[in-house]
Amino acid sequence: MEVFWLEQGQAEVRAADDWLSPAERARYHALRVPKRREDWRLGRWTAKHAVAAYLGLPADASALAAIEIRPAVSGAPEAFLNGAPASVSISLSHRDGRAACAVAPAGTAVGCDLEVVEPRSDSFVSDYFTDHEQRLVAQAAADGRLLTVALLWSAKESTLKALREGLRIDTRQVEVEFVENHAAMNKSAAEASSWDSWYPLRTRFEQQAFHGWWRREQGFVLTLVTAPESRPPMRIPIAPQLANGMQ
């Protein structure tokens, strides 16, 4: 199975609101916290482009406005096209001015999560990670601990999104396993140009298994899980007509 992803930043979002549906414009203007407003808008921009590319639709403003990203009862995002459910499954994540959207065939359980690689306390690890995951953190090289913690947390978040449950589930009920002991875990910032690769992982919640992938970027880690299993995610190329220079 093929799964696709797109990542965008705030600078790439079109300034005008003509690519939002009327309901989305109303929702956007109802948000009061500036950061929440901009994160929400960035997420919609990214998801709409991802869905349009997956469905082979144009990426002009009117076509994007016909795509609407609505929250399900669980809060998980769902894509609609001209008011009807679109034949895709999506997952959406945003953090610190970046957004990522995963797109898979309809009916696929899919989750993606974008996390900043940053210091987290020992109490965070003991509170949210399983015994197995705590051992992985303890075994990590000194300069690989931040990445290991961010990666484990991101994979848990992706799995909870694929389950359409979010943080309503105790994160220790999800266990993450690295399929291979990759040297990528300890690459330095000087090797950032070689980070553009996906590596496999697995997660499990009770009797349900997910197959996943992870990649590192400068300052971030991105994870993506699916059921059934997918090949390494393929990047969606962005259409140039709504790039920043056309705003």
Residue pairs with C-beta under 8 A, 6 or more apart in sequence:
1 104
1 105
1 108
1 226
1 228
1 229
1 230
1 231
2 104
2 105
2 230
2 231
2 234
3 102
3 103
3 104
3 108
3 110
3 224
3 226
3 230
3 231
3 233
3 234
4 50
4 53
4 54
4 102
4 103
4 104
4 233
4 234
4 235
4 236
5 50
5 100
5 101
5 102
5 103
5 112
5 222
5 224
5 233
5 234
5 235
5 236
6 46
6 49
6 50
6 53
6 100
6 101
6 103
6 235
6 236
6 238
7 46
7 98
7 99
7 100
7 101
7 114
7 222
7 235
8 42
8 45
8 46
8 49
8 98
8 99
8 238
9 42
9 97
9 98
9 99
10 38
10 42
10 97
11 244
12 45
12 238
12 243
12 244
13 41
13 42
13 45
14 45
14 61
14 242
14 246
14 247
15 247
16 61
16 247
17 25
17 28
18 61
18 62
18 65
19 45
19 48
19 61
19 64
19 65
19 242
20 28
20 41
20 44
20 65
21 65
21 66
21 67
21 68
23 68
24 44
24 68
24 69
27 40
28 37
28 40
28 41
31 37
31 40
39 94
39 99
42 94
42 97
42 98
42 99
43 69
43 77
43 92
43 94
43 99
43 101
44 69
45 99
46 92
46 94
46 99
46 100
46 101
47 69
47 77
47 79
47 90
47 92
47 99
47 101
48 64
48 67
48 69
49 59
49 64
49 101
49 236
49 238
49 239
49 242
50 90
50 101
50 102
50 103
50 236
51 57
51 67
51 69
51 79
51 81
51 86
51 88
51 90
51 101
51 103
52 58
52 59
52 63
52 64
52 67
52 239
53 59
53 236
53 237
53 238
53 239
54 88
54 103
54 236
55 81
55 86
55 87
55 88
57 63
57 67
58 239
59 238
59 239
59 241
59 242
60 241
60 242
61 242
64 242
66 81
66 82
67 79
67 80
67 81
67 86
68 79
68 80
68 81
68 83
69 77
69 78
69 79
69 80
69 90
69 92
70 77
70 78
70 80
71 77
71 78
72 78
72 164
74 164
74 165
74 166
75 166
76 91
76 161
76 164
76 166
77 90
77 91
77 92
78 85
78 90
79 85
79 86
79 88
79 90
80 86
86 106
87 105
87 106
88 103
88 104
88 105
88 106
89 103
89 104
89 105
89 106
89 107
89 108
89 109
89 110
90 101
90 102
90 103
90 104
90 110
91 101
91 102
91 110
91 111
91 112
91 158
91 161
91 162
91 224
92 99
92 100
92 101
92 102
92 112
93 99
93 100
93 101
93 112
93 113
93 114
93 157
93 161
94 100
94 114
95 114
95 115
95 116
95 220
96 116
96 220
98 114
98 220
99 114
100 112
100 113
100 114
100 222
101 112
102 110
102 111
102 112
102 224
102 233
103 110
103 236
104 110
104 226
104 230
108 226
108 227
108 228
108 230
109 162
109 163
109 210
109 226
109 227
110 161
110 162
110 224
110 225
110 226
111 157
111 158
111 159
111 160
111 161
111 162
111 163
111 210
111 224
111 225
111 226
112 158
112 161
112 222
112 223
112 224
112 225
113 154
113 155
113 157
113 158
113 161
113 222
113 223
114 154
114 220
114 221
114 222
115 150
115 151
115 153
115 154
115 157
115 220
115 221
115 222
115 223
116 150
116 219
116 220
117 146
117 147
117 150
117 216
117 219
117 220
117 221
118 146
118 150
119 146
120 146
120 149
120 150
120 153
124 149
125 133
125 134
125 137
125 149
126 134
128 153
128 156
128 171
128 172
129 137
129 152
129 171
129 172
130 172
130 175
132 175
132 177
133 152
133 175
133 176
136 148
136 152
136 178
137 145
137 148
137 149
137 152
140 147
140 148
140 185
141 185
141 186
143 186
143 188
144 185
144 186
147 185
147 186
147 216
147 221
148 185
150 221
151 176
151 185
151 201
151 214
151 216
151 221
151 223
152 176
153 171
154 214
154 221
154 222
154 223
155 176
155 201
155 203
155 212
155 214
155 223
155 225
156 171
156 174
156 176
156 203
157 223
158 203
158 210
158 212
158 223
158 224
158 225
159 174
159 176
159 203
159 205
159 210
159 212
159 225
160 166
160 167
160 169
160 171
160 174
162 210
162 225
162 226
162 227
163 169
163 205
163 208
169 205
173 205
173 206
174 203
174 204
174 205
175 203
175 204
176 201
176 202
176 203
177 201
177 202
177 203
177 204
178 199
178 201
179 199
179 200
179 201
179 202
180 199
180 200
182 199
184 195
184 197
184 199
184 216
187 194
187 195
187 216
189 218
192 217
192 218
195 215
195 216
195 217
195 218
196 215
197 215
198 213
198 214
198 215
198 232
198 233
199 213
199 214
199 215
200 211
200 212
200 213
201 212
201 213
201 214
201 223
201 225
202 209
202 210
202 211
202 212
203 209
203 210
203 212
203 225
204 210
208 227
209 227
210 225
210 226
210 227
211 225
211 226
211 227
211 228
211 229
211 230
212 223
212 224
212 225
212 226
213 223
213 224
213 225
213 230
213 232
213 233
214 221
214 222
214 223
214 224
215 221
215 222
216 222
224 233
